[in-house]
Amino acid sequence: MIKFKDFLNTELYKNNKDTYVVDKIVKYYFKKELPTKVHSVSLKSYEEVHQWNVRNLKEIFALKSIPGVTDEDLWAMAFIVYIDPDAYSVKKHKDIECTADGLISIKRLYKKYGFEKSMIDEYEKYRKYPIFHFPKEKNGINMSRASVFGDRIDSTLLDLKVYYENGKKVEKCRLQNAFNLEKTSAFLNSFADFSELVDWLGIRGSFVNENSEVFDLEKGEDSILTDYHSEIDWQWSDSYFEHVKSAINRFELLSKLS
């Protein structure tokens, strides 16, 4: 564990003294209190939160120079001050408020790379823009797909396709509990078919092809997913991880974001 006296001599502390970042780290990592307490941070957009997170990650990474510091120490600090940008991206459809649903979490990146520069670079690149938006609702699609499909977005899209191909009935859908929720049900019913939902999401050509078929992100090479992935645990294969990143790259290119 980093010693408190060593932390007080870091650039992280000096640059963020009397701010939310230092207040949170001191309180929850070092279990101490500072005279000046800052309990909130003024961030208004997805872009602001993303950039703020990247800056904090880079400043925390610089603490690697402290003798004896471990990845676990740095991750503990980073996760304490991390703010999920998804809630800051809101997209409405017929007065139904939808929030972003990030595809690659900061936890997943840490598990894959450790607290290294590669982790920060990947976060900066692949969480730069929000892509998917689903209704803001407890136990909705955003939350449920993690436990049902191990966070796999292609299986989630296939389930949505099944919903529409079965006359907007949930009986054959694995996310039926989420689909039955009031806001989510109204949201899904407001689209004529899966193709219309795909166009609203803006994912044609990146996660779905021109015929509204879902790309299989395990196989890649524009393979089509015709059945749910058998693996539903949180751990992804390297292949799946890389194909998710490729799909994000295509989305950004087609959306003219990059």
Secondary structure, 3 states (H helix, E strand, C coil): CCCHHHHCCCHHHHHHCCCHHHHHHHHHCCCCCCCCCCCCCCCCCHHHHHHHHHHHHHHHHHHHHCCCCCHHHHHHHHHHHCCCHHHHCEEEECCEEEEEECCCCHHHHHHHHCCCHHHHHHHHHHCCCCCEEEECCCCCHHHHHHHHHCCCHHHHHHHHHHHHHCCCCCCCCCCHHHHCCHHHHHHHHCCCCHHHHHHHHCCECCCECCCCCEECCCCCCCCECCCCCCCCCCCCCHHHHHHHHHHHHHHHHHCCCC
